[in-house]
Amino acid sequence: MQDNIENLESGLDTRPYVTHRYHEFLNADSGRREGANIGLNGEHLTITFLSLNRSRLSIKLCRSIADQIPNFKGEVLVIDNGSSEEELEALRRCLEGMPFRWRIEMLGQNYGVAGGRNRTMPHVRTDWVMSLDNDVYFIKNPLPDIQSDLAILGCHFMTMAVLNEDATTNFIRGGHLYLTFDMNEFIIGGGTAHRQNYTGQDGPGYLGTFMSGCASVFRKDTFLAQGGFDEGMFIGFEDFEFSVRLFRAGLKVGASDVRALVHDRPKPDSTDDKDDERARFARARLEAAAHFEKKHGYKVWTEDIDTWVRQPERQRGLDVHKARQHDVDSAGSGPRRPRVALIVDVNTWALANIARQIIKYVSDEFEFDLLASHDVEQPTMLLEMTKDYDLVHYLWRGPLASICEPWERHKIDQLYGSWNDFVSQVISPRPITFSVFDHLFLTESEIADRLPLFTQLSNGYTVSSRILQRIYQDIQGYPDPDMVTPDGVDLTKFKPATTARFIGDEHRPLRVGWAGNSAWNAHTEEGRLRDPKGFHTILRPALNLLKSRGVVVEEYFADREIRQISHDRMPDYYNSLDVLICCSESEGTPNPVLEAMACGVPVISTNVGIVSEAFGPQQKHFILKERNPVLLADAIEELVKKRHLLHLLSQENQQCIKCWDWSIRTDAYRRLFRHHIKAGRPVGIPSEHGQAP
C-alpha cells in the first residue's frame, strides 16, 4: 500500500501501520488446526447473498464458488427476498449438484437490501459471514489471504476487492469513506480507495474506513452488536451509514487487496422491469438521503452521488435522470451559466444585501450561490467547498486574509504538506477575487502580513471608492485594483415620500438625523477616545455647540447601539428627516448617505468613500473641509438659517442618485466576473522564494 500512493484516488493519503507477522497469534482462536477467524478453507464462514428472481446470477455465483474454492468447508446460505417458485426451483436444482453445504431460507417478501441482510443473521450458524451481492462471481480463491489479513490486522470487518465486468479495472479496491463539502454542508459517500484503472498486483490487506455492501467479510456477533444495517437506507447507502457507525465506535475496517471477485450487473429483462425499478430508484433515493441527513447530519445526495447511483442505473437501462434531462434539453435551455460563489460575513448584514443585489441583476449571465463565512468554521473549508465553481468572489475578505495568519499556515502544512501544494490544490482550480469596502489593515505591518492575499491567494480585487483606489495603487508590492465597485441603492425601495417639508415652515426645529452604530470600533487609544463613526466626538459636541449658540434642532437618530430600525423601515426614517449627518473618519461606501439622497434628503458629510463622487455641485458645499465639531455645527446652522437650501439640495440629490441604482452599479461586478472567468488564469505560485512569507 505504501508503494501505491500515486494510484489512490485524488486527495487520499496513507499512514504507516506498525505490525508483525506474529500478531495473528494474539487472536484467541489462532491455535486451531484450521487457523484463526474464518478458517483456512472457510470452516467458520458462511457465504451468503440475497436472491430475488434472476436465478441465473445466483447460479453463476454458486458455480464460481465450486470452481474457484473447491475445498470450501463452510456453508452457502441463500436468503430469498420473494422470488417466484420457478426461479427458486431453478436455483435449488443447481445447488443440489454443488460440492459444498447449502441452505435456502425464504423471507416471503422483499425487505430490501438492509432488511434482507439483517434478517439473514439469525440463520447464520458460523462466527464469520461473507456477504455478497449475487451479481458477483469468483475468479480465484481469496480465503487464505483474507484469513491472514483478518488475523494480522485484528479487525472484525473487511471490504473485499471487486473488479468491473471487464475483470481488469476496479469496481472497488480498498474501502474509503469520502467526506467533502458542498454549500456549507458535509457530503459523505463510500467507494474505492484505488483509482479505477490501477491494475497493480494483489497485495497484503490494510486498514480503510468503508465496508462495502457489495462484498465484505465480518464477524457476526460484532455486526449485531453495532445494530446491523439501518433499514431506512436506500440500496448503496446502508453501507455508508454502517461504516460511519463503525468509525465512531473506534472499530477497524480492513481492506483485502486480493482481486478475486468480478461485478457483472445485468440489465432488467423487460420494459416493465425497467419502469418498476426506475420508480423504485427515484422514490427510495430521496427518502434515504433525507433519513441519512437527519440521523448523522451529513448530506448523502449530491450531483456526484447522483452520478454514482446513475452509473449502475445506466448499465441496467434505469437512468431516472436521463428522461428528465431530455425534457430540459428539449425545452431549449441555453448553455450552462458559469457558477459564481459569493462569500459574505453574515447573511443578514450589509454585504449580504450587496450580494443579493448582484444576484438580482446579474443572474441572467451567471448562476450564483451565497455563502456566509460565519456559518463555516474553517477558512480553508470555504475554499474546499468552492473548488468546482467557475469563480469565487469574497465580498468580505476576512476569511481569505486569515489564511495568511501563522496558525492557519500551520494547519495548511499539516493538511496539504506545503504552502505550494495548498495553492495548487485549493486556490488554483478557479479564479478567486475579492472586494475592499473599508480602510482597515493599512498599517505597515498589516500590509506586509497580507501580501500573499493579493499576490498568491487571489486573481484580482476591487475597491469601493476612488479614495481606496488611490490608497491601494500607492501600496508597493500590491497589484492595482481591477476596478472600482461602489455600493448602490435600491431606488425602488428608497424614494421620496414627500418633500413639502422643505418648503416653508421655517420656524419648526430642523430635524437632524444620523444612522449607524455609534459603538462600532469605538475604543480608547493612548488615553484618547477613538470614535471612527464620529458620533461621540464630532456630532454630539457639534449639537452642544449649537445649543450654546441658541440654535434649536431636533435630534432623531437611528443608532443600532440604542435601537434597531429594520431595513424595511429605513425609507420611512429618512423621509422624516430634514438633514442626514455623516461624520465618519473613513468609509468605503456610507450607505446611509446614498439612501438619504434617494429619499431626497440633504446631507452634511465628511469627505469619505464615494461622497465626493455622488454629490452634485450644491451638495458638495456641505462636505466638511475638516472633520471637527465646529465646522459641522456651522454647516447645520447654515441650513437652519437658509431653509430654502433644503429644497434645492433635495432636488439635486434626487437627480444625482439616479446613476447609483443597483441595476447600474452591479454591472461592474458583471464585467469583473466575466473577465476573470474568461481569462481563467491560475493564481501564481512564487518560484523565486519557494514558500510564501
C-alpha positions in Angstrom: 0.0 0.0 0.0 2.8 2.4 0.8 4.3 2.0 -2.6 1.0 2.7 -4.4 0.0 6.2 -3.1 0.1 7.6 -6.6 -2.5 5.0 -7.5 -5.0 6.1 -4.9 -8.0 8.3 -5.7 -7.2 12.1 -5.7 -6.7 13.5 -2.2 -6.2 10.2 -0.4 -3.2 9.6 1.8 -1.8 6.7 3.8 -0.3 6.3 7.2 2.1 3.6 8.3 0.7 0.7 10.4 3.3 -0.9 12.7 2.7 -4.7 12.9 4.4 -8.1 13.0 3.5 -11.4 11.4 3.2 -12.9 14.9 0.3 -10.6 15.7 -2.0 -13.3 14.3 -1.3 -15.3 17.4 -3.0 -12.5 19.5 -6.3 -14.0 18.4 -7.8 -16.4 20.9 -8.6 -18.9 18.1 -5.2 -18.8 16.5 -4.3 -22.2 17.9 -6.9 -24.2 16.0 -5.7 -26.6 13.3 -7.6 -24.6 10.6 -6.3 -21.4 12.0 -7.9 -18.2 13.2 -11.2 -16.5 12.3 -12.8 -17.9 9.1 -10.5 -20.9 8.9 -8.1 -21.8 6.1 -10.9 -23.3 3.9 -13.8 -21.3 5.4 -14.6 -23.8 8.2 -16.1 -21.0 10.2 -17.5 -18.9 7.4 -21.0 -18.6 5.8 -21.1 -17.2 2.3 -24.5 -15.5 1.9 -26.3 -13.5 -0.6 -29.9 -12.2 -1.2 -31.8 -13.6 -4.1 -34.9 -12.1 -5.8 -35.7 -13.9 -9.1 -32.9 -13.7 -11.7 -31.7 -17.1 -10.6 -29.1 -17.2 -13.3 -27.0 -14.6 -11.3 -27.1 -16.7 -8.2 -26.3 -19.8 -10.1 -23.3 -18.2 -11.7 -22.0 -17.1 -8.3 -22.5 -20.6 -6.8 -20.7 -22.3 -9.7 -17.8 -19.9 -9.2 -17.5 -20.9 -5.6 -17.4 -24.6 -6.6 -14.8 -23.9 -9.3 -12.5 -21.5 -7.5 -12.9 -22.7 -3.9 -13.2 -26.4 -4.3 -12.2 -27.2 -0.7 -14.7 -24.8 0.8 -15.7 -26.2 4.2 -18.2 -23.6 5.3 -21.8 -23.1 4.1 -23.5 -21.2 1.3 -26.7 -19.5 2.6 -29.2 -18.1 0.1 -31.7 -15.6 1.6 -34.7 -15.3 -0.8 -36.5 -12.0 -0.8 -39.6 -13.2 -2.5 -38.6 -15.0 -5.8 -41.2 -16.9 -7.9 -41.4 -20.7 -7.5 -39.9 -21.1 -10.9 -36.8 -19.1 -10.1 -36.4 -20.8 -6.7 -36.7 -24.2 -8.3 -34.0 -23.4 -10.9 -31.6 -22.3 -8.1 -32.4 -25.3 -6.0 -31.6 -27.7 -8.8 -28.3 -26.0 -9.3 -27.4 -26.2 -5.6 -28.2 -29.9 -5.4 -25.2 -30.6 -7.6 -22.8 -28.4 -5.6 -19.9 -29.9 -3.5 -20.5 -27.6 -0.5 -23.2 -27.4 2.2 -26.0 -25.0 1.3 -29.4 -23.8 2.5 -32.2 -21.6 1.1 -34.1 -19.6 3.7 -37.2 -17.8 2.4 -38.3 -14.5 3.9 -41.5 -14.5 2.0 -41.3 -10.9 0.8 -38.8 -8.2 -0.3 -37.3 -6.5 2.7 -34.8 -4.6 0.7 -31.0 -5.0 0.9 -30.6 -3.7 4.5 -33.7 -5.5 5.8 -32.8 -8.7 4.0 -29.2 -8.8 5.3 -30.3 -8.1 8.9 -32.8 -11.0 8.6 -30.0 -13.2 7.4 -28.1 -13.1 10.7 -30.5 -15.4 12.7 -30.0 -18.1 10.0 -26.2 -17.9 10.1 -24.6 -20.8 12.1 -20.9 -19.7 11.9 -19.0 -16.9 13.6 -18.0 -15.2 10.4 -20.0 -14.1 7.4 -19.1 -13.3 3.8 -21.9 -11.1 2.5 -22.0 -10.7 -1.3 -24.3 -9.2 -3.9 -25.5 -12.0 -6.1 -24.2 -10.3 -9.3 -20.6 -11.0 -8.4 -18.6 -14.2 -9.1 -15.2 -15.6 -8.1 -12.2 -15.8 -10.4 -9.8 -17.1 -7.7 -9.8 -18.2 -4.0 -9.3 -15.3 -1.6 -9.9 -17.3 1.7 -6.2 -17.9 2.7 -5.3 -14.2 2.2 -8.5 -13.0 4.0 -7.8 -15.3 6.9 -4.2 -13.9 7.3 -5.3 -10.3 6.8 -8.0 -10.5 9.4 -5.7 -12.2 11.9 -2.7 -9.8 11.5 -4.9 -6.6 11.3 -7.0 -7.7 14.2 -10.2 -6.4 12.6 -13.8 -7.8 12.5 -14.8 -6.1 9.3 -13.2 -6.3 5.9 -14.1 -5.0 2.4 -13.2 -7.3 -0.5 -11.7 -6.1 -3.8 -14.1 -6.3 -6.7 -13.3 -5.8 -10.4 -15.6 -4.4 -13.0 -17.2 -6.6 -15.6 -14.0 -6.3 -17.8 -12.3 -8.3 -15.0 -9.4 -5.8 -15.1 -10.4 -2.3 -13.8 -11.5 -1.7 -10.2 -15.1 -1.5 -9.1 -13.9 -1.3 -5.5 -10.3 -1.8 -4.3 -9.8 -0.6 -0.7 -12.8 0.8 1.1 -12.8 4.6 1.8 -15.4 6.9 3.3 -15.3 10.1 1.3 -16.2 13.3 3.2 -16.4 16.5 1.1 -18.1 19.9 1.4 -20.9 21.4 -0.6 -22.8 24.6 0.2 -21.9 24.7 3.9 -22.7 21.0 4.4 -20.7 17.8 4.7 -21.3 15.3 1.9 -20.5 11.7 2.6 -20.1 8.6 0.5 -18.1 5.4 0.3 -16.1 3.8 -2.5 -12.9 2.6 -3.9 -9.6 3.9 -2.5 -7.6 2.9 -5.5 -8.1 4.5 -8.9 -10.4 2.5 -11.3 -7.6 2.0 -13.8 -5.0 0.8 -11.3 -4.2 -2.8 -12.2 -1.2 -3.5 -9.9 -0.7 -6.9 -8.5 -2.5 -8.2 -5.4 -1.0 -7.2 -2.1 -1.5 -7.7 1.6 -4.6 -6.3 3.3 -4.6 -2.9 5.0 -6.9 -0.7 7.0 -9.5 1.5 5.5 -12.8 3.2 6.6 -15.6 1.7 4.4 -17.1 -1.7 4.5 -18.8 -2.1 1.1 -22.1 -3.9 0.9 -21.2 -5.4 -2.4 -18.6 -7.8 -0.9 -17.4 -7.9 2.7 -16.4 -10.3 5.5 -17.4 -9.6 9.1 -17.8 -11.3 12.5 -21.5 -11.9 13.1 -21.6 -11.0 16.8 -19.7 -7.7 16.3 -22.0 -6.8 13.4 -25.1 -7.4 15.6 -23.5 -5.5 18.5 -23.4 -2.4 16.2 -27.1 -2.8 15.4 -26.9 -4.1 11.9 -27.8 -2.1 8.8 -30.2 0.8 9.1 -33.3 -0.3 7.2 -34.2 3.3 6.3 -31.4 3.3 3.8 -31.6 3.1 0.1 -29.6 0.5 -1.7 -25.9 1.6 -1.6 -26.4 3.9 1.3 -26.8 1.3 4.1 -23.1 0.5 4.0 -22.2 4.3 4.1 -24.2 4.7 7.2 -23.0 1.5 8.9 -19.4 2.5 8.1 -19.9 5.8 9.8 -21.0 4.0 12.9 -18.0 1.7 12.8 -15.7 4.7 12.6 -17.4 6.4 15.5 -17.3 3.2 17.6 -13.5 3.0 17.0 -13.7 -0.3 15.2 -11.2 -1.2 12.5 -12.2 -1.9 8.9 -9.8 -3.9 6.8 -9.4 -4.0 3.0 -8.5 -7.1 1.2 -6.3 -6.5 -1.8 -6.9 -9.8 -3.4 -8.9 -9.3 -6.6 -11.0 -12.5 -6.5 -14.4 -11.1 -7.5 -15.9 -9.7 -10.7 -19.0 -7.5 -10.6 -21.3 -8.2 -13.5 -24.6 -6.4 -13.1 -27.1 -7.2 -15.8 -29.9 -5.1 -17.3 -33.5 -5.7 -16.5 -35.3 -8.3 -18.6 -38.2 -6.2 -19.8 -39.6 -2.7 -20.2 -41.9 -3.4 -17.2 -38.9 -4.3 -15.1 -37.2 -1.0 -16.1 -40.3 1.1 -15.3 -40.8 -0.6 -11.9 -37.2 -0.3 -10.9 -36.9 3.2 -12.2 -39.7 4.3 -9.9 -38.2 2.4 -7.0 -34.8 4.1 -7.5 -36.4 7.6 -7.8 -38.5 7.2 -4.6 -36.0 5.4 -2.5 -33.0 7.6 -3.1 -34.8 10.8 -1.9 -36.3 9.1 1.2 -33.0 7.5 2.2 -31.0 10.7 1.6 -33.3 12.6 4.0 -33.1 9.8 6.6 -29.3 9.8 6.5 -29.0 13.6 6.8 -31.5 13.7 9.8 -29.6 10.8 11.5 -26.0 11.9 11.1 -26.0 15.5 9.9 -24.3 14.6 6.6 -25.8 15.1 3.2 -25.6 11.9 1.2 -27.2 13.1 -2.0 -25.4 15.5 -4.4 -24.7 15.6 -8.1 -21.6 13.4 -7.6 -23.6 10.8 -5.6 -26.4 11.1 -8.2 -23.8 10.2 -10.9 -22.5 7.3 -8.8 -26.0 5.9 -8.4 -26.9 6.5 -12.1 -23.8 4.5 -13.2 -25.4 1.2 -12.3 -28.8 2.5 -13.4 -27.5 3.3 -16.8 -25.8 -0.1 -17.1 -29.2 -1.6 -16.3 -31.2 0.9 -18.5 -32.7 2.6 -15.5 -31.4 6.2 -15.8 -34.1 8.1 -14.0 -32.2 11.4 -14.7 -31.9 10.7 -18.5 -35.6 11.3 -19.3 -35.6 14.4 -17.1 -32.5 15.8 -18.8 -34.0 15.1 -22.2 -37.1 17.2 -21.2 -34.8 20.1 -20.2 -32.8 19.8 -23.4 -36.0 19.7 -25.4 -37.2 22.8 -23.8 -34.4 24.7 -25.5 -32.3 25.7 -22.5 -29.2 27.5 -23.4 -25.6 26.8 -22.5 -24.7 26.4 -18.8 -24.2 29.7 -17.0 -20.9 30.0 -15.1 -21.3 29.3 -11.4 -20.1 32.0 -9.0 -19.9 31.7 -5.2 -20.4 35.0 -3.3 -18.8 35.0 0.2 -20.2 37.4 2.8 -19.7 37.6 6.5 -23.3 37.2 7.8 -26.4 36.6 5.8 -28.3 39.4 7.4 -25.8 42.3 7.2 -24.8 44.9 4.6 -22.6 42.7 2.5 -25.3 40.1 2.1 -27.5 42.9 0.8 -24.9 43.7 -1.8 -24.7 40.0 -2.8 -28.4 39.9 -3.2 -28.4 42.9 -5.5 -25.7 41.2 -7.6 -27.7 38.1 -7.8 -30.8 40.1 -8.7 -29.3 41.9 -11.6 -26.5 39.6 -12.9 -28.2 36.2 -12.8 -29.0 36.4 -16.4 -25.3 35.7 -17.1 -24.1 33.8 -14.0 -25.5 31.2 -11.6 -24.9 32.4 -8.0 -24.7 30.8 -4.6 -24.5 32.9 -1.5 -22.3 31.6 1.4 -21.8 33.1 4.8 -18.3 32.7 6.4 -20.0 33.0 9.8 -21.5 29.5 9.1 -18.2 27.9 8.2 -15.7 27.4 11.0 -12.5 27.0 8.9 -11.5 29.4 6.2 -9.9 26.6 4.2 -13.2 24.8 4.3 -14.8 27.6 2.3 -12.1 27.1 -0.4 -12.6 23.4 -0.5 -16.4 23.9 -0.8 -16.0 26.1 -3.8 -13.3 24.4 -5.9 -15.8 23.3 -8.5 -17.2 26.9 -9.1 -16.1 28.9 -12.1 -15.2 31.8 -9.9 -15.4 32.7 -6.2 -15.8 36.3 -5.0 -15.3 37.4 -1.4 -17.3 40.4 -0.5 -15.8 40.1 2.9 -12.1 39.3 2.5 -11.6 38.3 6.2 -11.7 34.5 5.7 -9.3 34.7 2.8 -6.9 37.0 4.6 -6.9 34.8 7.7 -5.2 32.1 5.7 -2.1 34.2 5.9 -2.0 34.0 9.7 0.6 31.8 11.3 -1.9 29.4 13.0 -3.7 28.8 9.7 -0.4 28.3 7.9 0.5 25.6 10.4 -2.8 23.8 9.7 -2.2 24.1 6.0 1.2 22.5 6.3 -0.4 19.6 8.3 -3.3 19.1 5.8 -1.6 19.7 2.5 2.1 19.2 3.1 3.2 22.6 2.0 2.0 26.1 1.1 2.7 25.5 -2.7 0.7 22.3 -2.6 -2.2 24.1 -0.9 -2.1 26.9 -3.5 -2.1 24.4 -6.4 -4.8 22.1 -5.0 -7.2 24.6 -3.4 -6.6 28.1 -4.7 -5.7 27.5 -8.4 -8.7 25.4 -9.6 -10.8 28.5 -10.3 -10.3 32.3 -10.2 -10.7 34.0 -6.8 -11.5 37.7 -6.4 -12.5 39.9 -3.5 -13.6 43.4 -2.7 -12.3 46.0 -0.3 -15.0 48.2 1.3 -13.1 49.7 4.2 -9.9 51.3 5.3 -8.8 48.5 7.6 -5.4 46.7 7.6 -3.4 49.6 6.3 -0.6 49.8 8.8 2.9 48.9 7.6 2.9 45.5 9.3 -0.7 44.7 8.3 0.2 45.4 4.6 3.2 43.1 4.8 1.2 40.3 6.5 -1.4 40.4 3.8 0.9 40.4 0.8 0.0 36.7 0.0 -3.7 37.7 -0.1 -3.0 40.0 -3.0 -0.3 38.0 -4.8 -0.9 34.3 -4.2 -4.5 33.7 -2.9 -6.4 35.8 -5.5 -6.6 36.7 -9.2 -7.8 40.2 -8.7 -9.7 42.6 -6.4 -11.9 45.7 -6.4 -12.3 48.7 -4.1 -15.4 50.6 -3.3 -14.3 54.2 -3.9 -11.7 56.2 -5.8 -10.2 57.2 -2.4 -9.4 53.5 -1.8 -8.3 53.1 -5.3 -5.6 55.8 -4.8 -4.6 54.3 -1.5 -4.1 50.8 -2.9 -2.4 52.0 -6.1 0.3 53.6 -3.8 1.0 50.4 -1.8 4.3 49.0 -3.0 4.1 45.2 -3.8 0.3 45.2 -4.1 -1.2 44.9 -7.6 -3.5 47.7 -8.6 -7.2 47.2 -8.1 -9.0 45.8 -11.1 -11.8 48.4 -10.9 -13.9 50.4 -8.5 -17.1 48.7 -7.4 -19.0 51.2 -5.2 -22.2 50.3 -3.5 -25.5 51.3 -5.0 -29.0 51.9 -3.7 -32.3 50.3 -4.4 -34.3 53.2 -5.9 -37.5 51.1 -6.0 -37.3 51.0 -2.2 -35.6 54.3 -1.2 -37.6 57.2 -2.7 -39.1 60.4 -1.6 -42.5 60.2 0.2 -42.9 64.0 0.2 -40.6 66.9 0.1 -43.2 69.5 1.1 -41.5 69.8 4.5 -38.5 71.6 2.8 -40.7 74.5 1.6 -41.9 77.0 4.2 -42.5 76.4 8.0 -39.1 77.9 8.8 -39.9 78.2 12.5 -40.0 74.5 13.3 -36.8 72.9 14.6 -34.6 71.4 11.9 -34.8 67.6 12.4 -31.2 66.2 12.3 -30.6 62.5 11.6 -27.7 60.1 11.9 -27.7 56.3 11.0 -25.2 53.7 12.0 -23.7 52.0 15.1 -22.2 54.6 17.4 -20.2 51.9 19.2 -18.6 50.4 16.1 -14.8 50.0 16.8 -15.0 52.8 19.4 -12.2 52.4 22.0 -9.6 54.4 24.0 -6.1 54.5 22.4 -3.3 56.2 24.4 -5.8 58.0 26.6 -7.8 59.3 23.6 -11.2 58.1 22.5 -11.1 56.6 19.1 -14.5 57.2 17.5 -14.5 56.1 13.8 -18.1 57.0 13.3 -17.7 60.4 14.9 -21.0 60.1 16.9 -19.4 60.9 20.3 -16.5 63.1 19.3 -18.0 65.1 16.4 -21.8 65.0 16.3 -22.5 65.3 20.0 -20.1 68.2 20.5 -21.5 70.0 17.4 -25.1 69.7 18.8 -23.9 71.0 22.2 -22.2 73.9 20.4 -25.5 74.8 18.6 -27.3 74.7 21.8 -24.9 77.2 23.3 -25.4 79.4 20.3 -29.2 79.3 20.8 -29.8 77.3 17.6 -32.7 74.9 18.1 -32.6 71.5 16.3 -34.4 68.2 16.9 -32.4 65.0 17.1 -33.7 61.8 15.5 -31.0 59.1 15.4 -31.1 55.5 14.0 -28.3 54.3 16.3 -28.2 50.5 16.4 -26.5 50.8 19.7 -29.7 52.2 21.2 -32.4 50.8 19.0 -32.6 48.8 15.8 -34.7 50.1 12.9 -35.3 47.3 10.4 -34.0 47.9 6.9 -37.6 47.8 5.6 -38.5 50.8 7.8 -35.4 52.9 6.9 -37.2 54.7 4.0 -39.7 56.0 6.5 -36.9 57.1 8.8 -35.1 59.1 6.1 -38.3 60.6 4.9 -38.9 62.1 8.3 -35.5 64.0 8.3 -34.5 67.4 7.2 -30.8 66.6 7.0 -28.7 63.5 7.5 -25.2 63.7 9.1 -22.2 61.5 8.2 -19.2 62.4 10.3 -17.1 59.2 9.8 -13.4 59.1 9.8 -13.4 56.8 6.8 -15.9 54.7 4.9 -15.9 52.5 1.9 -19.4 53.5 0.9 -21.5 55.3 3.5 -24.8 53.6 2.6 -27.0 55.9 4.7 -25.7 58.8 2.5 -26.9 57.1 -0.7 -30.2 56.0 0.9 -30.9 59.5 2.2 -30.1 61.1 -1.1 -32.5 58.6 -2.8 -35.2 59.8 -0.4 -34.4 63.4 -1.4 -32.8 64.3 2.0 -30.0 66.8 2.2 -26.7 65.6 3.6 -23.8 67.0 5.6 -20.8 64.7 5.4 -17.1 64.3 5.9 -15.2 63.6 2.7 -15.3 59.8 2.9 -15.9 57.0 0.5 -18.0 57.9 -2.6 -19.3 61.2 -1.1 -17.5 63.5 -3.5 -18.4 61.3 -6.4 -22.1 61.1 -5.6 -22.8 64.7 -4.6 -23.8 67.4 -7.0 -22.3 70.9 -7.1 -24.6 72.4 -4.4 -24.4 69.4 -2.1 -20.6 69.4 -2.3 -20.7 72.7 -0.5 -21.7 70.6 2.6 -18.7 68.3 2.5 -16.7 69.3 5.6 -13.3 70.7 4.8 -12.1 69.2 8.1 -13.5 66.7 10.5 -14.3 68.8 13.6 -17.4 69.7 15.6 -17.2 73.4 14.8 -17.4 73.0 11.1 -20.3 70.6 11.5 -22.1 73.0 13.7 -21.6 75.8 11.2 -23.0 73.7 8.4 -26.1 72.7 10.3 -26.6 76.3 11.4 -26.4 77.4 7.8 -29.3 75.1 6.9 -31.3 76.3 9.9 -30.9 79.9 8.7 -31.2 79.3 5.0 -34.2 76.9 4.8 -34.6 77.4 1.0 -31.4 75.4 0.5 -33.1 72.3 1.8 -35.4 72.2 -1.2 -32.6 72.9 -3.7 -30.4 70.1 -2.2 -33.3 67.7 -2.2 -34.0 68.2 -5.9 -30.3 67.9 -6.7 -29.9 64.7 -4.7 -32.9 63.1 -6.5 -31.2 63.7 -9.8 -27.7 62.8 -8.8 -28.7 59.5 -7.2 -30.2 58.0 -10.4 -26.9 56.6 -11.6 -26.3 54.9 -8.3 -29.2 52.5 -8.7 -28.1 48.9 -8.1 -29.3 47.9 -11.6 -26.4 50.1 -12.9 -23.8 49.6 -10.2 -23.9 45.8 -10.4 -22.6 46.0 -14.0 -19.1 46.4 -12.7 -19.3 43.0 -11.0 -20.6 41.5 -14.2 -17.5 42.8 -16.0 -15.2 41.6 -13.2 -16.6 38.1 -13.2 -16.7 37.9 -17.0 -13.1 39.0 -17.3 -11.6 36.5 -14.8 -13.7 33.6 -15.9 -12.7 34.2 -19.5 -9.0 34.7 -18.5 -9.1 31.5 -16.3 -5.6 32.2 -15.2 -4.4 30.2 -12.2 -3.2 32.0 -9.1 0.6 32.2 -9.3 2.9 30.2 -7.1 6.1 32.0 -6.1 9.1 30.5 -7.8 11.9 32.7 -6.7 11.3 32.4 -3.0 9.6 29.0 -2.8 7.3 29.3 0.2 5.2 32.3 0.8 6.4 34.7 3.6 
